[in-house]
């Protein structure tokens, strides 16, 4: 799991966050980092019979799969929480 900020003006991902102010590379607005929403994405590796499939799951899909959550409350170092949620979701199907 990784966190990233999006521009509060154009909703594009912020490439680099340094300090309190952000300069959006897409629309060139200057914003406070605290006013930019935080999003999550998950990088998932699926292994099957020697084949690996790499998936990147963005925040909007994660919210559909796992239900609503606040990205600021998620500890991205705690992989067990999302692993357990994914197992619960896929075992329901």
ZANU-644272 format. One record per residue (C-alpha): residue number from 1; residue in three letters; x, y, z. Coordinates in nm, 2 decimals, always signed. Layout:
> NUM,ALA,X,Y,Z
...
This chain:
> 1,UNK,+0.00,+0.00,+0.00
> 2,UNK,+0.12,+0.35,-0.09
> 3,UNK,-0.03,+0.69,-0.02
> 4,UNK,-0.02,+0.98,-0.26
> 5,UNK,-0.17,+1.33,-0.28
> 6,UNK,-0.39,+1.47,-0.55
> 7,UNK,-0.43,+1.84,-0.65
> 8,UNK,-0.73,+2.00,-0.49
> 9,UNK,-0.78,+2.20,-0.81
> 10,UNK,-0.74,+1.96,-1.10
> 11,UNK,-0.75,+1.62,-0.92
> 12,UNK,-0.43,+1.50,-1.08
> 13,UNK,-0.17,+1.31,-0.88
> 14,UNK,+0.11,+1.52,-0.72
> 15,UNK,+0.45,+1.39,-0.83
> 16,UNK,+0.65,+1.53,-0.54
> 17,UNK,+0.54,+1.66,-0.21
> 18,UNK,+0.80,+1.87,-0.03
> 19,UNK,+0.72,+2.09,+0.26
> 20,UNK,+0.39,+2.27,+0.33
> 21,UNK,+0.32,+2.40,-0.02
> 22,UNK,+0.27,+2.20,-0.33
> 23,UNK,+0.31,+2.32,-0.69
> 24,UNK,+0.10,+2.11,-0.92
> 25,UNK,+0.29,+2.00,-1.22
> 26,UNK,-0.04,+1.96,-1.42
> 27,UNK,-0.23,+2.29,-1.36
> 28,UNK,+0.05,+2.49,-1.19
> 29,UNK,-0.16,+2.59,-0.89
> 30,UNK,+0.01,+2.63,-0.56
> 31,UNK,-0.17,+2.47,-0.27
> 32,UNK,-0.11,+2.38,+0.09
> 33,UNK,-0.02,+2.01,+0.12
> 34,UNK,-0.28,+1.98,+0.40
> 35,UNK,-0.56,+2.08,+0.16
> 36,UNK,-0.48,+1.82,-0.10
> 37,UNK,-0.67,+1.49,-0.06
> 38,UNK,-0.48,+1.17,+0.01
> 39,UNK,-0.54,+0.86,-0.19
> 40,UNK,-0.41,+0.50,-0.18
> 41,UNK,-0.30,+0.24,-0.42
> 42,UNK,-0.21,-0.12,-0.38
> 43,UNK,+0.05,-0.31,-0.58
> 44,UNK,-0.05,-0.68,-0.59
> 45,UNK,+0.14,-0.97,-0.72
> 46,UNK,-0.06,-1.28,-0.81
> 47,UNK,+0.14,-1.60,-0.86
> 48,UNK,-0.01,-1.90,-1.04
> 49,UNK,+0.20,-2.20,-1.16
> 50,UNK,+0.52,-2.01,-1.21
> 51,UNK,+0.35,-1.71,-1.37
> 52,UNK,+0.34,-1.37,-1.20
> 53,UNK,+0.07,-1.10,-1.27
> 54,UNK,+0.14,-0.76,-1.13
> 55,UNK,-0.16,-0.54,-1.05
> 56,UNK,-0.19,-0.18,-0.94
> 57,UNK,-0.52,-0.10,-0.77
> 58,UNK,-0.61,+0.26,-0.74
> 59,UNK,-0.81,+0.42,-0.45
> 60,UNK,-1.15,+0.43,-0.63
> 61,UNK,-1.13,+0.05,-0.69
> 62,UNK,-1.00,-0.02,-0.34
> 63,UNK,-1.30,+0.17,-0.20
> 64,UNK,-1.54,-0.04,-0.42
> 65,UNK,-1.37,-0.36,-0.31
> 66,UNK,-1.32,-0.29,+0.06
> 67,UNK,-1.59,-0.03,+0.14
> 68,UNK,-1.54,+0.34,+0.24
> 69,UNK,-1.23,+0.43,+0.44
> 70,UNK,-1.03,+0.74,+0.53
> 71,UNK,-0.68,+0.71,+0.36
> 72,UNK,-0.53,+0.93,+0.63
> 73,UNK,-0.62,+0.67,+0.89
> 74,UNK,-0.46,+0.38,+0.70
> 75,UNK,-0.11,+0.27,+0.82
> 76,UNK,+0.06,+0.17,+0.49
> 77,UNK,+0.31,-0.03,+0.68
> 78,UNK,+0.04,-0.26,+0.81
> 79,UNK,+0.00,-0.50,+0.51
> 80,UNK,-0.19,-0.75,+0.72
> 81,UNK,-0.50,-0.53,+0.74
> 82,UNK,-0.55,-0.51,+0.36
> 83,UNK,-0.44,-0.87,+0.30
> 84,UNK,-0.71,-0.98,+0.54
> 85,UNK,-0.97,-0.75,+0.37
> 86,UNK,-0.89,-0.89,+0.03
> 87,UNK,-0.91,-1.25,+0.15
> 88,UNK,-1.25,-1.18,+0.31
> 89,UNK,-1.37,-1.01,-0.01
> 90,UNK,-1.26,-1.28,-0.25
> 91,UNK,-1.38,-1.57,-0.03
> 92,UNK,-1.73,-1.42,-0.04
> 93,UNK,-1.75,-1.46,-0.42
